């Protein structure tokens, strides 16, 4: 299971993850080996979490934009000028959020 998680790590951390798993394999079976494996799994989860959170934020922002659009279509795009301005502002900020989060990975 931990070996499958190595592909989720950034390229700069994959070698360290492999080394931690190799060290765990070299330790004699028992409590010491389980501690090594727990440590290696925690490292993999902790290092891969920001990538997962970034993609969840991008997905949530895109779904929220779709929901705002659906509600606008459903109401025939009727609204007071402050409501229209707030919807446009929110869609603009969410779009900017998606762009900045997607570019951060480069």
PyMOL commands that set and color helices and strands:
alter all, ss='L'
color gray80, all
select helices_A, chain A and resi 2-8+11-26+31-74+81-104
alter helices_A, ss='H'
color red, helices_A
deselect
rebuild
show_as cartoon
